[in-house]
Amino acid sequence: MSQKTFYRYNAVTGQYERVYPSARRRIMVLMQQFGWVAAVVIGLVAVLFSLLEFPRERRLREENERLEARLELLNRQADEALAVMEDIAERDNNFYRVMMQAEPLGRSRRLAGLERRRNFDHLDSLSDSRLVGTVENKLDQLDRMIYSQIQSFDFLADEASGQKKRIAHTPAIQPVPEKYLRTMASGYGVRVDPVYGTTKFHEGMDFSAPPGTPVYATADGTVSSASWQGAYGNMIEIKHGYNYTTRYAHLSKINVRPGQAVHRGDLIGEVGNTGKSTGPHLHYEVRYRGAPQNPVNYYFFDLTPAQYDEIIQLAENAGHVMD
């Protein structure tokens, strides 16, 4: 840019004299010129950056695109995993817990204590921070649901183990096998005493069978007594736990001793005619919390529905008490 030259007329000398700008003016002119040059350079650089992609920027862009794709994939996988966990939770409540007679777990209990945990605060400064936060929340929720489900399955496993043990300790078979029985002598309920002729409540069932017929424990338990017990004659009492006790009376032989552990189906004695008895038979009692129960309700491992119905009829109609 050409610089303008200024002149001023000097009346004394009668000549035109050149006028030189002040230092301030010269500085301002230089700054103005530099500003124009800087603006042009900056504009050119900006155009170059917008049109050209340097190797480093290209690598960063490609890496960012890969990270975004992986994040989207993680988000979809989190959705699928949550759907699976929801299905497992529904089955847990509507099948496993129903089967174990346990209370269902509500959603609030399954997600109790769930809080969003931020491991890296700088994630919120990213352009994709919303997606990052969404995935993080889903993974937190999935983590909590898995933890709750593991606890639930552990609880149900303990319940199943307890149920199995309870079933093993619940009277469930006849003490005398069906093939040895002659007839049902008497069932549970009010009967006429064979000795005194008075009515009394018969607290068990009488099975008529030949002397020496094997008698089996009807559930797992521990022998609490095995000795002569007055009118019961030779009697074995077994405590099964879970508030159950069984008694086997009028035995000719006792094969167990007090304190001995027995299992369902173990031979514990033989049918006899001891004590207050009018003929060889086994008097069998089932007690729950000390109260006598109808033994016919505790043969469910041995009998088919038809046999069960038959034995109920026999027990109801058999009125001849043998003890």
C-alpha positions, 0 to 999 in steps of 0.5 A: 500500500503506497503512503500518501505524502502531504505538503504545507505552504510556508508564507515566510519562505514562499515554498511548499514544505513536506509534512511528516506524520507524528510517531503516534500516527506512524504507529497507528498506520503500521498497526492497521496494516499489520491487523489487515495482514493478520486477519488475512493470514488467520482466514487462510489458516481457518480455510486450510483447517476446514478443508484439510485433515491432518493425520493426528486429527484424522486418527482422533476422529476415527478413534472417537467414531469407534468409541461411539459405536462400541458405546452404542453396542454396550447400550443395546447389550445392557438393554438385552441383559436387563430384559433377561434379568426381568424375565428371571425375576418374574420366574423367581417370583411366580414359580420358584418362590411360589414353589417354596412358599416364600414371599415374592420380592418386589421391584423396590427390594430388588433395586434397594440401595441402587445409586448412580456411581460415577467413577470418572467425573470428566465423563459429563464433559464429553459430548456423548455424556448423556449416552455414557450416563444412560449406559452407566445407569443401566449397568448399575441397575443390572449389577444390583439385579444380579446381586439381588437374584443371587441372594434370592437363589441362595435363599431358595436353595436353603429353603429347598434344603430345609424342605427336603430335610423336613420331608425326610423327618415327616412320617410318610409310610405305613409302619407295617408293610401291606403284604404282612397285614391281616386286617385293619383292627381299628382306626383313629377315633372314639372306640369301645375298650376291649377290656373294660367295655367303655368308650375311649378315644383311640389315639392311633391305628391298630394293624393286625399282623402275625407275631414277628412281623417287621416294624419299620420307622416311618421317618428319620429321627432319633429314638427317645425311648425303647422299653416297657411302657405299661399298657403299651407293652414294649414300645418305641418312641421316635422324635423326628423333629419339626414337632413330630413324634411316633410311637410303636407299641405291643412289640415282641422285640425291640431292635433299637436303643434310646439315642439311636438315629434311624431313617425312614424304612429302618427295621426297629422292632417286631409285631407282638402281643405285649402290654394291654393287648387282646391279640398280636398287632401293632399300635401306631401313633403319630403326634404333632406338638404332643397332640395325637394325629390321625395316622392315615394322613401320613401314608402318602409315600406308600399308597396310591389314591385308590389304596389311600381311599380304601384304607380310610374306609377300613379305618372308619369301619373297623371298630374292634380295638385290640388294646 
